[in-house]
Amino acid sequence: MVVAVSPTSVERPKAKPFGPQQFEPLEIVSDRCKGCGLCVDACPKHILVLGDSGVNELGYHAVRLTDPAACTSCALCARVCPDAVFTVYARSKGA
């Protein structure tokens, strides 16, 4: 038996609105962070800090980014992190 699906019955994802969106250069998996501070020491812009409001699932204060606009996506934080909690994104050349 073949079931026909009309184009109007299929839900389509809604388009995201255009406009200025804040660029996030780092994605941090806070649940895996052990709060060792190596990334804080390695950051040349000094924009990574260990959080002081609560602990993650492992019981540590996870790292957080304080100023996304100042981040240069140098990836030094990701290089020194023993737990691989960082994903680094570069800005587009036109930005």
PDB file of N, CA, C and O in Angstrom:
ATOM      1  N   MET A   1       0.844  -1.176   0.000  1.00  0.00           N
ATOM      2  CA  MET A   1       0.000   0.000   0.000  1.00  0.00           C
ATOM      3  C   MET A   1       0.889   1.240   0.000  1.00  0.00           C
ATOM      4  O   MET A   1       1.814   1.343   0.805  1.00  0.00           O
ATOM      5  N   VAL A   2       0.617   2.157  -0.880  1.00  0.00           N
ATOM      6  CA  VAL A   2       1.363   3.394  -1.010  1.00  0.00           C
ATOM      7  C   VAL A   2       0.524   4.520  -0.434  1.00  0.00           C
ATOM      8  O   VAL A   2      -0.652   4.670  -0.765  1.00  0.00           O
ATOM      9  N   VAL A   3       1.142   5.305   0.427  1.00  0.00           N
ATOM     10  CA  VAL A   3       0.449   6.438   1.029  1.00  0.00           C
ATOM     11  C   VAL A   3       1.002   7.702   0.390  1.00  0.00           C
ATOM     12  O   VAL A   3       2.211   7.931   0.399  1.00  0.00           O
ATOM     13  N   ALA A   4       0.139   8.500  -0.150  1.00  0.00           N
ATOM     14  CA  ALA A   4       0.542   9.759  -0.767  1.00  0.00           C
ATOM     15  C   ALA A   4       0.545  10.855   0.285  1.00  0.00           C
ATOM     16  O   ALA A   4      -0.375  10.965   1.096  1.00  0.00           O
ATOM     17  N   VAL A   5       1.567  11.638   0.255  1.00  0.00           N
ATOM     18  CA  VAL A   5       1.677  12.756   1.182  1.00  0.00           C
ATOM     19  C   VAL A   5       1.635  14.028   0.368  1.00  0.00           C
ATOM     20  O   VAL A   5       2.448  14.232  -0.533  1.00  0.00           O
ATOM     21  N   SER A   6       0.691  14.871   0.688  1.00  0.00           N
ATOM     22  CA  SER A   6       0.600  16.130  -0.046  1.00  0.00           C
ATOM     23  C   SER A   6       1.631  17.109   0.496  1.00  0.00           C
ATOM     24  O   SER A   6       1.976  17.046   1.676  1.00  0.00           O
ATOM     25  N   PRO A   7       2.122  18.001  -0.331  1.00  0.00           N
ATOM     26  CA  PRO A   7       3.152  18.943   0.109  1.00  0.00           C
ATOM     27  C   PRO A   7       2.699  19.828   1.263  1.00  0.00           C
ATOM     28  O   PRO A   7       3.538  20.312   2.022  1.00  0.00           O
ATOM     29  N   THR A   8       1.417  20.049   1.413  1.00  0.00           N
ATOM     30  CA  THR A   8       0.940  20.922   2.482  1.00  0.00           C
ATOM     31  C   THR A   8       0.890  20.207   3.825  1.00  0.00           C
ATOM     32  O   THR A   8       0.822  20.863   4.864  1.00  0.00           O
ATOM     33  N   SER A   9       0.922  18.871   3.827  1.00  0.00           N
ATOM     34  CA  SER A   9       0.838  18.153   5.094  1.00  0.00           C
ATOM     35  C   SER A   9       2.196  17.934   5.750  1.00  0.00           C
ATOM     36  O   SER A   9       2.266  17.502   6.900  1.00  0.00           O
ATOM     37  N   VAL A  10       3.269  18.227   5.033  1.00  0.00           N
ATOM     38  CA  VAL A  10       4.609  18.050   5.574  1.00  0.00           C
ATOM     39  C   VAL A  10       5.038  19.348   6.260  1.00  0.00           C
ATOM     40  O   VAL A  10       4.976  20.428   5.672  1.00  0.00           O
ATOM     41  N   GLU A  11       5.473  19.219   7.518  1.00  0.00           N
ATOM     42  CA  GLU A  11       5.939  20.413   8.224  1.00  0.00           C
ATOM     43  C   GLU A  11       7.335  20.757   7.754  1.00  0.00           C
ATOM     44  O   GLU A  11       8.208  19.894   7.661  1.00  0.00           O
ATOM     45  N   ARG A  12       7.526  21.997   7.467  1.00  0.00           N
ATOM     46  CA  ARG A  12       8.831  22.475   7.031  1.00  0.00           C
ATOM     47  C   ARG A  12       9.441  23.312   8.134  1.00  0.00           C
ATOM     48  O   ARG A  12       8.726  24.002   8.861  1.00  0.00           O
ATOM     49  N   PRO A  13      10.754  23.259   8.266  1.00  0.00           N
ATOM     50  CA  PRO A  13      11.382  24.069   9.310  1.00  0.00           C
ATOM     51  C   PRO A  13      11.183  25.549   9.036  1.00  0.00           C
ATOM     52  O   PRO A  13      11.217  25.998   7.890  1.00  0.00           O
ATOM     53  N   LYS A  14      10.979  26.276  10.082  1.00  0.00           N
ATOM     54  CA  LYS A  14      10.790  27.727   9.959  1.00  0.00           C
ATOM     55  C   LYS A  14      12.132  28.382   9.671  1.00  0.00           C
ATOM     56  O   LYS A  14      13.157  27.989  10.229  1.00  0.00           O
ATOM     57  N   ALA A  15      12.120  29.374   8.806  1.00  0.00           N
ATOM     58  CA  ALA A  15      13.337  30.102   8.482  1.00  0.00           C
ATOM     59  C   ALA A  15      13.738  30.973   9.665  1.00  0.00           C
ATOM     60  O   ALA A  15      12.883  31.545  10.341  1.00  0.00           O
ATOM     61  N   LYS A  16      15.031  31.069   9.909  1.00  0.00           N
ATOM     62  CA  LYS A  16      15.525  31.931  10.967  1.00  0.00           C
ATOM     63  C   LYS A  16      15.451  33.371  10.480  1.00  0.00           C
ATOM     64  O   LYS A  16      15.718  33.650   9.311  1.00  0.00           O
ATOM     65  N   PRO A  17      15.095  34.272  11.362  1.00  0.00           N
ATOM     66  CA  PRO A  17      15.008  35.676  10.942  1.00  0.00           C
ATOM     67  C   PRO A  17      16.388  36.235  10.619  1.00  0.00           C
ATOM     68  O   PRO A  17      17.388  35.874  11.240  1.00  0.00           O
ATOM     69  N   PHE A  18      16.415  37.117   9.639  1.00  0.00           N
ATOM     70  CA  PHE A  18      17.669  37.768   9.287  1.00  0.00           C
ATOM     71  C   PHE A  18      17.941  38.876  10.287  1.00  0.00           C
ATOM     72  O   PHE A  18      17.029  39.371  10.951  1.00  0.00           O
ATOM     73  N   GLY A  19      19.185  39.253  10.386  1.00  0.00           N
ATOM     74  CA  GLY A  19      19.550  40.326  11.295  1.00  0.00           C
ATOM     75  C   GLY A  19      20.867  40.008  11.965  1.00  0.00           C
ATOM     76  O   GLY A  19      21.430  38.929  11.780  1.00  0.00           O
ATOM     77  N   PRO A  20      21.349  40.951  12.741  1.00  0.00           N
ATOM     78  CA  PRO A  20      22.637  40.732  13.397  1.00  0.00           C
ATOM     79  C   PRO A  20      22.527  39.660  14.479  1.00  0.00           C
ATOM     80  O   PRO A  20      21.672  39.730  15.362  1.00  0.00           O
ATOM     81  N   GLN A  21      23.395  38.686  14.389  1.00  0.00           N
ATOM     82  CA  GLN A  21      23.448  37.640  15.388  1.00  0.00           C
ATOM     83  C   GLN A  21      24.836  37.667  16.004  1.00  0.00           C
ATOM     84  O   GLN A  21      25.827  37.892  15.308  1.00  0.00           O
ATOM     85  N   GLN A  22      24.906  37.439  17.297  1.00  0.00           N
ATOM     86  CA  GLN A  22      26.201  37.455  17.963  1.00  0.00           C
ATOM     87  C   GLN A  22      26.975  36.205  17.599  1.00  0.00           C
ATOM     88  O   GLN A  22      26.473  35.087  17.713  1.00  0.00           O
ATOM     89  N   PHE A  23      28.192  36.410  17.163  1.00  0.00           N
ATOM     90  CA  PHE A  23      29.065  35.304  16.791  1.00  0.00           C
ATOM     91  C   PHE A  23      29.636  34.685  18.053  1.00  0.00           C
ATOM     92  O   PHE A  23      30.149  35.399  18.915  1.00  0.00           O
ATOM     93  N   GLU A  24      29.556  33.380  18.171  1.00  0.00           N
ATOM     94  CA  GLU A  24      30.126  32.655  19.301  1.00  0.00           C
ATOM     95  C   GLU A  24      31.344  31.880  18.811  1.00  0.00           C
ATOM     96  O   GLU A  24      31.187  30.869  18.126  1.00  0.00           O
ATOM     97  N   PRO A  25      32.552  32.327  19.143  1.00  0.00           N
ATOM     98  CA  PRO A  25      33.760  31.684  18.633  1.00  0.00           C
ATOM     99  C   PRO A  25      34.077  30.349  19.298  1.00  0.00           C
ATOM    100  O   PRO A  25      34.804  29.535  18.728  1.00  0.00           O
ATOM    101  N   LEU A  26      33.544  30.113  20.489  1.00  0.00           N
ATOM    102  CA  LEU A  26      33.829  28.880  21.216  1.00  0.00           C
ATOM    103  C   LEU A  26      32.554  28.171  21.615  1.00  0.00           C
ATOM    104  O   LEU A  26      31.591  28.785  22.073  1.00  0.00           O
ATOM    105  N   GLU A  27      32.571  26.878  21.432  1.00  0.00           N
ATOM    106  CA  GLU A  27      31.532  26.029  21.990  1.00  0.00           C
ATOM    107  C   GLU A  27      32.217  25.236  23.100  1.00  0.00           C
ATOM    108  O   GLU A  27      33.212  24.550  22.862  1.00  0.00           O
ATOM    109  N   ILE A  28      31.680  25.335  24.305  1.00  0.00           N
ATOM    110  CA  ILE A  28      32.309  24.697  25.460  1.00  0.00           C
ATOM    111  C   ILE A  28      31.350  23.654  26.016  1.00  0.00           C
ATOM    112  O   ILE A  28      30.212  23.971  26.362  1.00  0.00           O
ATOM    113  N   VAL A  29      31.809  22.419  26.100  1.00  0.00           N
ATOM    114  CA  VAL A  29      31.016  21.341  26.692  1.00  0.00           C
ATOM    115  C   VAL A  29      31.311  21.364  28.193  1.00  0.00           C
ATOM    116  O   VAL A  29      32.220  20.686  28.670  1.00  0.00           O
ATOM    117  N   SER A  30      30.539  22.144  28.917  1.00  0.00           N
ATOM    118  CA  SER A  30      30.794  22.384  30.333  1.00  0.00           C
ATOM    119  C   SER A  30      30.691  21.131  31.191  1.00  0.00           C
ATOM    120  O   SER A  30      31.342  21.039  32.232  1.00  0.00           O
ATOM    121  N   ASP A  31      29.889  20.178  30.770  1.00  0.00           N
ATOM    122  CA  ASP A  31      29.706  18.966  31.566  1.00  0.00           C
ATOM    123  C   ASP A  31      30.963  18.101  31.631  1.00  0.00           C
ATOM    124  O   ASP A  31      31.097  17.281  32.539  1.00  0.00           O
ATOM    125  N   ARG A  32      31.889  18.274  30.678  1.00  0.00           N
ATOM    126  CA  ARG A  32      33.124  17.486  30.672  1.00  0.00           C
ATOM    127  C   ARG A  32      34.307  18.218  31.281  1.00  0.00           C
ATOM    128  O   ARG A  32      35.354  17.612  31.505  1.00  0.00           O
ATOM    129  N   CYS A  33      34.162  19.508  31.553  1.00  0.00           N
ATOM    130  CA  CYS A  33      35.260  20.324  32.064  1.00  0.00           C
ATOM    131  C   CYS A  33      35.574  19.950  33.514  1.00  0.00           C
ATOM    132  O   CYS A  33      34.674  19.849  34.348  1.00  0.00           O
ATOM    133  N   LYS A  34      36.860  19.746  33.802  1.00  0.00           N
ATOM    134  CA  LYS A  34      37.296  19.417  35.163  1.00  0.00           C
ATOM    135  C   LYS A  34      37.885  20.618  35.888  1.00  0.00           C
ATOM    136  O   LYS A  34      38.414  20.476  36.990  1.00  0.00           O
ATOM    137  N   GLY A  35      37.800  21.793  35.287  1.00  0.00           N
ATOM    138  CA  GLY A  35      38.228  23.009  35.963  1.00  0.00           C
ATOM    139  C   GLY A  35      39.709  23.081  36.258  1.00  0.00           C
ATOM    140  O   GLY A  35      40.104  23.667  37.266  1.00  0.00           O
ATOM    141  N   CYS A  36      40.548  22.497  35.402  1.00  0.00           N
ATOM    142  CA  CYS A  36      41.993  22.479  35.660  1.00  0.00           C
ATOM    143  C   CYS A  36      42.625  23.856  35.495  1.00  0.00           C
ATOM    144  O   CYS A  36      43.651  24.134  36.116  1.00  0.00           O
ATOM    145  N   GLY A  37      42.039  24.723  34.674  1.00  0.00           N
ATOM    146  CA  GLY A  37      42.548  26.071  34.486  1.00  0.00           C
ATOM    147  C   GLY A  37      43.646  26.216  33.457  1.00  0.00           C
ATOM    148  O   GLY A  37      44.164  27.317  33.272  1.00  0.00           O
ATOM    149  N   LEU A  38      44.023  25.139  32.777  1.00  0.00           N
ATOM    150  CA  LEU A  38      45.070  25.243  31.758  1.00  0.00           C
ATOM    151  C   LEU A  38      44.675  26.206  30.640  1.00  0.00           C
ATOM    152  O   LEU A  38      45.505  26.979  30.159  1.00  0.00           O
ATOM    153  N   CYS A  39      43.421  26.160  30.232  1.00  0.00           N
ATOM    154  CA  CYS A  39      42.952  27.043  29.161  1.00  0.00           C
ATOM    155  C   CYS A  39      42.942  28.504  29.615  1.00  0.00           C
ATOM    156  O   CYS A  39      43.239  29.406  28.833  1.00  0.00           O
ATOM    157  N   VAL A  40      42.598  28.728  30.884  1.00  0.00           N
ATOM    158  CA  VAL A  40      42.587  30.088  31.430  1.00  0.00           C
ATOM    159  C   VAL A  40      43.990  30.683  31.355  1.00  0.00           C
ATOM    160  O   VAL A  40      44.158  31.845  30.983  1.00  0.00           O
ATOM    161  N   ASP A  41      44.991  29.890  31.709  1.00  0.00           N
ATOM    162  CA  ASP A  41      46.381  30.354  31.657  1.00  0.00           C
ATOM    163  C   ASP A  41      46.879  30.516  30.221  1.00  0.00           C
ATOM    164  O   ASP A  41      47.717  31.379  29.957  1.00  0.00           O
ATOM    165  N   ALA A  42      46.385  29.711  29.300  1.00  0.00           N
ATOM    166  CA  ALA A  42      46.858  29.748  27.917  1.00  0.00           C
ATOM    167  C   ALA A  42      46.236  30.867  27.091  1.00  0.00           C
ATOM    168  O   ALA A  42      46.808  31.268  26.077  1.00  0.00           O
ATOM    169  N   CYS A  43      45.103  31.370  27.492  1.00  0.00           N
ATOM    170  CA  CYS A  43      44.385  32.377  26.693  1.00  0.00           C
ATOM    171  C   CYS A  43      45.151  33.703  26.663  1.00  0.00           C
ATOM    172  O   CYS A  43      45.344  34.325  27.708  1.00  0.00           O
ATOM    173  N   PRO A  44      45.592  34.143  25.471  1.00  0.00           N
ATOM    174  CA  PRO A  44      46.360  35.383  25.389  1.00  0.00           C
ATOM    175  C   PRO A  44      45.520  36.634  25.656  1.00  0.00           C
ATOM    176  O   PRO A  44      46.068  37.681  26.002  1.00  0.00           O
ATOM    177  N   LYS A  45      44.217  36.539  25.502  1.00  0.00           N
ATOM    178  CA  LYS A  45      43.331  37.684  25.730  1.00  0.00           C
ATOM    179  C   LYS A  45      42.754  37.704  27.149  1.00  0.00           C
ATOM    180  O   LYS A  45      42.101  38.673  27.538  1.00  0.00           O
ATOM    181  N   HIS A  46      42.988  36.649  27.917  1.00  0.00           N
ATOM    182  CA  HIS A  46      42.505  36.536  29.300  1.00  0.00           C
ATOM    183  C   HIS A  46      40.987  36.690  29.394  1.00  0.00           C
ATOM    184  O   HIS A  46      40.465  37.421  30.237  1.00  0.00           O
ATOM    185  N   ILE A  47      40.301  35.981  28.506  1.00  0.00           N
ATOM    186  CA  ILE A  47      38.830  36.068  28.473  1.00  0.00           C
ATOM    187  C   ILE A  47      38.157  34.757  28.863  1.00  0.00           C
ATOM    188  O   ILE A  47      36.941  34.621  28.732  1.00  0.00           O
ATOM    189  N   LEU A  48      38.937  33.798  29.341  1.00  0.00           N
ATOM    190  CA  LEU A  48      38.386  32.561  29.880  1.00  0.00           C
ATOM    191  C   LEU A  48      38.554  32.588  31.394  1.00  0.00           C
ATOM    192  O   LEU A  48      39.620  32.929  31.906  1.00  0.00           O
ATOM    193  N   VAL A  49      37.493  32.226  32.100  1.00  0.00           N
ATOM    194  CA  VAL A  49      37.548  32.166  33.566  1.00  0.00           C
ATOM    195  C   VAL A  49      36.841  30.908  34.029  1.00  0.00           C
ATOM    196  O   VAL A  49      35.982  30.366  33.334  1.00  0.00           O
ATOM    197  N   LEU A  50      37.215  30.456  35.207  1.00  0.00           N
ATOM    198  CA  LEU A  50      36.488  29.350  35.809  1.00  0.00           C
ATOM    199  C   LEU A  50      35.233  29.917  36.452  1.00  0.00           C
ATOM    200  O   LEU A  50      35.282  30.908  37.181  1.00  0.00           O
ATOM    201  N   GLY A  51      34.106  29.270  36.168  1.00  0.00           N
ATOM    202  CA  GLY A  51      32.834  29.743  36.689  1.00  0.00           C
ATOM    203  C   GLY A  51      32.791  29.701  38.200  1.00  0.00           C
ATOM    204  O   GLY A  51      33.436  28.861  38.828  1.00  0.00           O
ATOM    205  N   ASP A  52      32.038  30.602  38.776  1.00  0.00           N
ATOM    206  CA  ASP A  52      31.930  30.636  40.228  1.00  0.00           C
ATOM    207  C   ASP A  52      30.489  30.417  40.693  1.00  0.00           C
ATOM    208  O   ASP A  52      30.196  30.496  41.886  1.00  0.00           O
ATOM    209  N   SER A  53      29.600  30.143  39.749  1.00  0.00           N
ATOM    210  CA  SER A  53      28.199  29.956  40.120  1.00  0.00           C
ATOM    211  C   SER A  53      27.776  28.512  39.871  1.00  0.00           C
ATOM    212  O   SER A  53      27.184  28.192  38.840  1.00  0.00           O
ATOM    213  N   GLY A  54      28.082  27.666  40.811  1.00  0.00           N
ATOM    214  CA  GLY A  54      27.670  26.272  40.702  1.00  0.00           C
ATOM    215  C   GLY A  54      28.735  25.390  40.082  1.00  0.00           C
ATOM    216  O   GLY A  54      29.773  25.856  39.612  1.00  0.00           O
ATOM    217  N   VAL A  55      28.445  24.112  40.098  1.00  0.00           N
ATOM    218  CA  VAL A  55      29.368  23.121  39.567  1.00  0.00           C
ATOM    219  C   VAL A  55      28.669  22.290  38.501  1.00  0.00           C
ATOM    220  O   VAL A  55      27.441  22.239  38.445  1.00  0.00           O
ATOM    221  N   ASN A  56      29.465  21.635  37.651  1.00  0.00           N
ATOM    222  CA  ASN A  56      28.905  20.782  36.606  1.00  0.00           C
ATOM    223  C   ASN A  56      28.604  19.390  37.164  1.00  0.00           C
ATOM    224  O   ASN A  56      28.710  19.163  38.369  1.00  0.00           O
ATOM    225  N   GLU A  57      28.231  18.468  36.291  1.00  0.00           N
ATOM    226  CA  GLU A  57      27.861  17.111  36.716  1.00  0.00           C
ATOM    227  C   GLU A  57      29.022  16.361  37.362  1.00  0.00           C
ATOM    228  O   GLU A  57      28.809  15.449  38.160  1.00  0.00           O
ATOM    229  N   LEU A  58      30.253  16.747  37.016  1.00  0.00           N
ATOM    230  CA  LEU A  58      31.428  16.093  37.591  1.00  0.00           C
ATOM    231  C   LEU A  58      31.831  16.698  38.932  1.00  0.00           C
ATOM    232  O   LEU A  58      32.698  16.164  39.623  1.00  0.00           O
ATOM    233  N   GLY A  59      31.200  17.812  39.296  1.00  0.00           N
ATOM    234  CA  GLY A  59      31.503  18.473  40.555  1.00  0.00           C
ATOM    235  C   GLY A  59      32.560  19.554  40.471  1.00  0.00           C
ATOM    236  O   GLY A  59      33.121  19.949  41.493  1.00  0.00           O
ATOM    237  N   TYR A  60      32.845  20.043  39.266  1.00  0.00           N
ATOM    238  CA  TYR A  60      33.866  21.063  39.064  1.00  0.00           C
ATOM    239  C   TYR A  60      33.248  22.369  38.595  1.00  0.00           C
ATOM    240  O   TYR A  60      32.155  22.389  38.029  1.00  0.00           O
ATOM    241  N   HIS A  61      33.963  23.458  38.838  1.00  0.00           N
ATOM    242  CA  HIS A  61      33.590  24.753  38.276  1.00  0.00           C
ATOM    243  C   HIS A  61      34.086  24.772  36.837  1.00  0.00           C
ATOM    244  O   HIS A  61      35.294  24.735  36.601  1.00  0.00           O
ATOM    245  N   ALA A  62      33.197  24.828  35.898  1.00  0.00           N
ATOM    246  CA  ALA A  62      33.557  24.766  34.478  1.00  0.00           C
ATOM    247  C   ALA A  62      34.022  26.126  33.974  1.00  0.00           C
ATOM    248  O   ALA A  62      33.677  27.171  34.527  1.00  0.00           O
ATOM    249  N   VAL A  63      34.810  26.079  32.917  1.00  0.00           N
ATOM    250  CA  VAL A  63      35.316  27.293  32.293  1.00  0.00           C
ATOM    251  C   VAL A  63      34.189  27.977  31.517  1.00  0.00           C
ATOM    252  O   VAL A  63      33.254  27.327  31.050  1.00  0.00           O
ATOM    253  N   ARG A  64      34.298  29.300  31.391  1.00  0.00           N
ATOM    254  CA  ARG A  64      33.343  30.046  30.569  1.00  0.00           C
ATOM    255  C   ARG A  64      34.059  31.196  29.876  1.00  0.00           C
ATOM    256  O   ARG A  64      35.092  31.679  30.341  1.00  0.00           O
ATOM    257  N   LEU A  65      33.495  31.619  28.769  1.00  0.00           N
ATOM    258  CA  LEU A  65      34.035  32.707  27.968  1.00  0.00           C
ATOM    259  C   LEU A  65      33.377  34.007  28.418  1.00  0.00           C
ATOM    260  O   LEU A  65      32.150  34.098  28.454  1.00  0.00           O
ATOM    261  N   THR A  66      34.173  35.008  28.761  1.00  0.00           N
ATOM    262  CA  THR A  66      33.608  36.257  29.278  1.00  0.00           C
ATOM    263  C   THR A  66      33.333  37.297  28.199  1.00  0.00           C
ATOM    264  O   THR A  66      32.423  38.111  28.351  1.00  0.00           O
ATOM    265  N   ASP A  67      34.106  37.288  27.108  1.00  0.00           N
ATOM    266  CA  ASP A  67      33.944  38.304  26.065  1.00  0.00           C
ATOM    267  C   ASP A  67      34.107  37.675  24.682  1.00  0.00           C
ATOM    268  O   ASP A  67      35.219  37.632  24.155  1.00  0.00           O
ATOM    269  N   PRO A  68      33.015  37.188  24.085  1.00  0.00           N
ATOM    270  CA  PRO A  68      33.118  36.539  22.776  1.00  0.00           C
ATOM    271  C   PRO A  68      33.697  37.442  21.687  1.00  0.00           C
ATOM    272  O   PRO A  68      34.379  36.957  20.784  1.00  0.00           O
ATOM    273  N   ALA A  69      33.439  38.727  21.761  1.00  0.00           N
ATOM    274  CA  ALA A  69      33.938  39.644  20.733  1.00  0.00           C
ATOM    275  C   ALA A  69      35.454  39.767  20.764  1.00  0.00           C
ATOM    276  O   ALA A  69      36.067  40.052  19.735  1.00  0.00           O
ATOM    277  N   ALA A  70      36.067  39.562  21.912  1.00  0.00           N
ATOM    278  CA  ALA A  70      37.520  39.693  22.030  1.00  0.00           C
ATOM    279  C   ALA A  70      38.260  38.421  21.622  1.00  0.00           C
ATOM    280  O   ALA A  70      39.474  38.454  21.425  1.00  0.00           O
ATOM    281  N   CYS A  71      37.557  37.317  21.493  1.00  0.00           N
ATOM    282  CA  CYS A  71      38.193  36.044  21.142  1.00  0.00           C
ATOM    283  C   CYS A  71      38.676  36.080  19.692  1.00  0.00           C
ATOM    284  O   CYS A  71      37.937  36.473  18.789  1.00  0.00           O
ATOM    285  N   THR A  72      39.923  35.664  19.484  1.00  0.00           N
ATOM    286  CA  THR A  72      40.509  35.661  18.141  1.00  0.00           C
ATOM    287  C   THR A  72      40.478  34.285  17.488  1.00  0.00           C
ATOM    288  O   THR A  72      40.993  34.117  16.383  1.00  0.00           O
ATOM    289  N   SER A  73      39.882  33.297  18.154  1.00  0.00           N
ATOM    290  CA  SER A  73      39.817  31.915  17.661  1.00  0.00           C
ATOM    291  C   SER A  73      41.210  31.332  17.438  1.00  0.00           C
ATOM    292  O   SER A  73      41.437  30.602  16.474  1.00  0.00           O
ATOM    293  N   CYS A  74      42.127  31.654  18.323  1.00  0.00           N
ATOM    294  CA  CYS A  74      43.507  31.168  18.194  1.00  0.00           C
ATOM    295  C   CYS A  74      43.619  29.680  18.513  1.00  0.00           C
ATOM    296  O   CYS A  74      44.573  29.026  18.091  1.00  0.00           O
ATOM    297  N   ALA A  75      42.664  29.149  19.243  1.00  0.00           N
ATOM    298  CA  ALA A  75      42.574  27.729  19.588  1.00  0.00           C
ATOM    299  C   ALA A  75      43.634  27.251  20.578  1.00  0.00           C
ATOM    300  O   ALA A  75      43.832  26.045  20.722  1.00  0.00           O
ATOM    301  N   LEU A  76      44.311  28.157  21.254  1.00  0.00           N
ATOM    302  CA  LEU A  76      45.265  27.734  22.280  1.00  0.00           C
ATOM    303  C   LEU A  76      44.539  27.010  23.420  1.00  0.00           C
ATOM    304  O   LEU A  76      45.077  26.066  23.999  1.00  0.00           O
ATOM    305  N   CYS A  77      43.351  27.442  23.732  1.00  0.00           N
ATOM    306  CA  CYS A  77      42.576  26.790  24.787  1.00  0.00           C
ATOM    307  C   CYS A  77      42.289  25.333  24.425  1.00  0.00           C
ATOM    308  O   CYS A  77      42.413  24.441  25.264  1.00  0.00           O
ATOM    309  N   ALA A  78      41.913  25.104  23.191  1.00  0.00           N
ATOM    310  CA  ALA A  78      41.603  23.749  22.738  1.00  0.00           C
ATOM    311  C   ALA A  78      42.855  22.872  22.697  1.00  0.00           C
ATOM    312  O   ALA A  78      42.779  21.667  22.937  1.00  0.00           O
ATOM    313  N   ARG A  79      43.985  23.462  22.399  1.00  0.00           N
ATOM    314  CA  ARG A  79      45.234  22.695  22.323  1.00  0.00           C
ATOM    315  C   ARG A  79      45.691  22.176  23.683  1.00  0.00           C
ATOM    316  O   ARG A  79      46.229  21.073  23.777  1.00  0.00           O
ATOM    317  N   VAL A  80      45.482  22.959  24.729  1.00  0.00           N
ATOM    318  CA  VAL A  80      45.975  22.555  26.047  1.00  0.00           C
ATOM    319  C   VAL A  80      44.938  21.779  26.863  1.00  0.00           C
ATOM    320  O   VAL A  80      45.275  21.206  27.899  1.00  0.00           O
ATOM    321  N   CYS A  81      43.708  21.755  26.418  1.00  0.00           N
ATOM    322  CA  CYS A  81      42.635  21.123  27.201  1.00  0.00           C
ATOM    323  C   CYS A  81      42.762  19.595  27.174  1.00  0.00           C
ATOM    324  O   CYS A  81      42.667  18.986  26.108  1.00  0.00           O
ATOM    325  N   PRO A  82      42.976  18.974  28.339  1.00  0.00           N
ATOM    326  CA  PRO A  82      43.096  17.516  28.371  1.00  0.00           C
ATOM    327  C   PRO A  82      41.763  16.792  28.193  1.00  0.00           C
ATOM    328  O   PRO A  82      41.741  15.589  27.932  1.00  0.00           O
ATOM    329  N   ASP A  83      40.669  17.506  28.331  1.00  0.00           N
ATOM    330  CA  ASP A  83      39.349  16.884  28.232  1.00  0.00           C
ATOM    331  C   ASP A  83      38.616  17.212  26.941  1.00  0.00           C
ATOM    332  O   ASP A  83      37.472  16.795  26.765  1.00  0.00           O
ATOM    333  N   ALA A  84      39.244  17.944  26.042  1.00  0.00           N
ATOM    334  CA  ALA A  84      38.678  18.295  24.729  1.00  0.00           C
ATOM    335  C   ALA A  84      37.272  18.864  24.835  1.00  0.00           C
ATOM    336  O   ALA A  84      36.338  18.362  24.210  1.00  0.00           O
ATOM    337  N   VAL A  85      37.130  19.911  25.629  1.00  0.00           N
ATOM    338  CA  VAL A  85      35.805  20.515  25.814  1.00  0.00           C
ATOM    339  C   VAL A  85      35.520  21.647  24.835  1.00  0.00           C
ATOM    340  O   VAL A  85      34.396  22.149  24.796  1.00  0.00           O
ATOM    341  N   PHE A  86      36.502  22.060  24.048  1.00  0.00           N
ATOM    342  CA  PHE A  86      36.344  23.205  23.161  1.00  0.00           C
ATOM    343  C   PHE A  86      36.153  22.813  21.708  1.00  0.00           C
ATOM    344  O   PHE A  86      36.797  21.891  21.207  1.00  0.00           O
ATOM    345  N   THR A  87      35.259  23.528  21.039  1.00  0.00           N
ATOM    346  CA  THR A  87      35.173  23.552  19.585  1.00  0.00           C
ATOM    347  C   THR A  87      35.352  25.016  19.210  1.00  0.00           C
ATOM    348  O   THR A  87      34.611  25.877  19.684  1.00  0.00           O
ATOM    349  N   VAL A  88      36.323  25.296  18.370  1.00  0.00           N
ATOM    350  CA  VAL A  88      36.668  26.671  18.029  1.00  0.00           C
ATOM    351  C   VAL A  88      36.162  26.979  16.620  1.00  0.00           C
ATOM    352  O   VAL A  88      36.381  26.208  15.685  1.00  0.00           O
ATOM    353  N   TYR A  89      35.484  28.114  16.487  1.00  0.00           N
ATOM    354  CA  TYR A  89      34.979  28.567  15.198  1.00  0.00           C
ATOM    355  C   TYR A  89      35.673  29.869  14.820  1.00  0.00           C
ATOM    356  O   TYR A  89      35.884  30.735  15.669  1.00  0.00           O
ATOM    357  N   ALA A  90      36.021  30.002  13.562  1.00  0.00           N
ATOM    358  CA  ALA A  90      36.648  31.224  13.069  1.00  0.00           C
ATOM    359  C   ALA A  90      35.595  32.120  12.427  1.00  0.00           C
ATOM    360  O   ALA A  90      34.628  31.639  11.835  1.00  0.00           O
ATOM    361  N   ARG A  91      35.792  33.398  12.551  1.00  0.00           N
ATOM    362  CA  ARG A  91      34.889  34.343  11.891  1.00  0.00           C
ATOM    363  C   ARG A  91      35.104  34.261  10.392  1.00  0.00           C
ATOM    364  O   ARG A  91      36.190  33.921   9.924  1.00  0.00           O
ATOM    365  N   SER A  92      34.058  34.577   9.647  1.00  0.00           N
ATOM    366  CA  SER A  92      34.212  34.611   8.191  1.00  0.00           C
ATOM    367  C   SER A  92      35.097  35.799   7.829  1.00  0.00           C
ATOM    368  O   SER A  92      35.160  36.775   8.577  1.00  0.00           O
ATOM    369  N   LYS A  93      35.768  35.723   6.709  1.00  0.00           N
ATOM    370  CA  LYS A  93      36.719  36.766   6.330  1.00  0.00           C
ATOM    371  C   LYS A  93      36.046  38.117   6.110  1.00  0.00           C
ATOM    372  O   LYS A  93      36.681  39.157   6.282  1.00  0.00           O
ATOM    373  N   GLY A  94      34.792  38.113   5.740  1.00  0.00           N
ATOM    374  CA  GLY A  94      34.095  39.379   5.488  1.00  0.00           C
ATOM    375  C   GLY A  94      33.569  40.027   6.752  1.00  0.00           C
ATOM    376  O   GLY A  94      33.115  41.170   6.706  1.00  0.00           O
ATOM    377  N   ALA A  95      33.616  39.330   7.885  1.00  0.00           N
ATOM    378  CA  ALA A  95      33.056  39.883   9.125  1.00  0.00           C
ATOM    379  C   ALA A  95      34.027  40.788   9.837  1.00  0.00           C
ATOM    380  O   ALA A  95      33.705  41.329  10.894  1.00  0.00           O
TER     381      ALA A  95
END
